[in-house]
Amino acid sequence: MAAPKNRRSVFLGRLPLPERNHLAEALRTETVGGVLLLVAAVAALIWANTPLRDSYEAVRSFHVGPAAIGLDLSLQHWAADGLLAVFFFVAGIELKRELVAGELRDPKAAILPVVAALCGMAAPALVYFTVASSGGGSLAGWAVPTATDIAFALGVLAVIGTALPSALRAFLLTLAVVDDLFAILIIAVFFTSRLNFAALGFAVLGLVVFWLLLRKGVRGWYVYIPLAFVNWALMYNSGVHATIAGVAMGLMLRCTRRDAEEHSPGEHIEHIVRPLSAGLAVPLFALLSAGVAVTGGVLADVFTRPETLGVVLGLVLGKAVGVFGGTWAAARFTRAELNPDLKWPDVLAVASLAGIGFTVSLLIGELAFGDDALLVAEIKAAVLVGSLIAAILASVLLKLRDNKYKKLCAEEDRDDDEDGIPDIYEQDNPEFHLRMAALYEAKAATHRKLAQVASERTTLGDGPA
């Protein structure tokens, strides 16, 4: 007998049940956080464009913290350097989990989202570089349109409808996780100013202590939270962006289960910290960073100034083309077949959604143009405009297939035997089919009785006639 041909892998196929359950829990939190992020961004814009604008500037420029250890920071800096460290800590845990137990653990399966993320960062940077250089603008903002904001993207999904198949959501989440990793590398490599090697050395030592305590199985928040703060403060004073400490500690957590563990330590801590990140840290950062005075001049500059136009086109055009083109090329290279229930326009919709680059884009904008307050404000406006256009474009593309998505989601969630496991995951379980046979037999018996009663009523009704 001839050997069977190698079966081609399926791109955006059905997720394993544990991965689907983890995804559902993570996205539930991120979706709520995304809505809060939208609310915070709108509140910041309103606050910054009313007669109370002076109070907005006063609040975010208010300094607090011990100056003796270099932490006399404005509230805006506490949000960008402190609160976002929590966000990147969760990103580090999620990346570690993806690498050891998720979509990135298999190199063949990891090719698609990694290539898509890389192309989705290279294309916006290339678009920015082309627009800015041709218009004689600064090239310092090339990294601004490269980041995807998963919380904002999921907030948009929560507004336009949640009927998106789990495979597409998983692809978006994995894409954003890889995107976050490269955004962290960009911040560390390109936006590190003067280095304080003593502080950096102690920061590395603190991270080693953190890792050793984890390896020894030491438990207790009263040990890790103070140590985490010390590591963060040392990293901040070293000149390396403080969020690097967050992602480094997240990557150190164990995300594989042992013995009879229901959750790994990483999953357990992520479950605790993710709501804090999505529901408090990121919205507060948005509240203190997204407040831009929107005037006719600022909006005009968004579409005429080379730096801001490069950001808008990078987010809207570069992200969509980069993610979609990278995904299509990787699928062709790996001979992966698209899930027959989905079409390439579905991938284009998700690629357009990746153009929502809010949180990290705002952060990089501040790092890139920190010495020019007016340009920082215009770059922020460009990020908001570009993200809004990308959200509208993605919403239109997703709405065109909304009915198909609803059918796919209903099929994914159907649980006729009510055992808590979707039926689609039990097709190879004989007990499931026996339970379903019993259910259908019971229904059939009920309908036979109802048919007999109806027949008797008909006979009685016809008798007198």
Buried (B, 14 or more C-beta within 10 A) or exposed (E): EEEEEEEEBEBBBBBEEEBBEBBEBBBBBBBBBBBBBBBBBEBBBEBBBEEEBEEBBEBBEEEEBEEEEBBEBBBBBBBBBBBBBBBBBBBBBBBBBBBBBBBBEEEEBBBBBBBBBBBBBBBBBBBBBBBBBEEEBBBBBBBBBBBBBBBBBBBBBBBBBBBBBBBBBBBBBBBBBBBBBBBBEBBBEEBBEEEBEEBBEBBBEBBEEBBEBBEEEEEEEEEBEEBBBBBBBBBBBBBBBBBBBBBBBBBBBBBBBEEEEEEBBBBBBBBEBBBBBBBBBBBBBBBBBBBBBBEEEBBEBBEEBBBBBBBBBBBBBBBBBBBBBBBBBBBEEBEBBBBEBBEEEBBBBBBBBBBBBBBBBBBBBBBBBEEBEEBBBBBBBBBBBBBBBBBBBBBEBBEEBEEBBBEBBEEBEEEEBEEEBBBBBBEEEEEBEEBBEEEEEEEEEEEEEEEEEEEEEEEEEEEEE
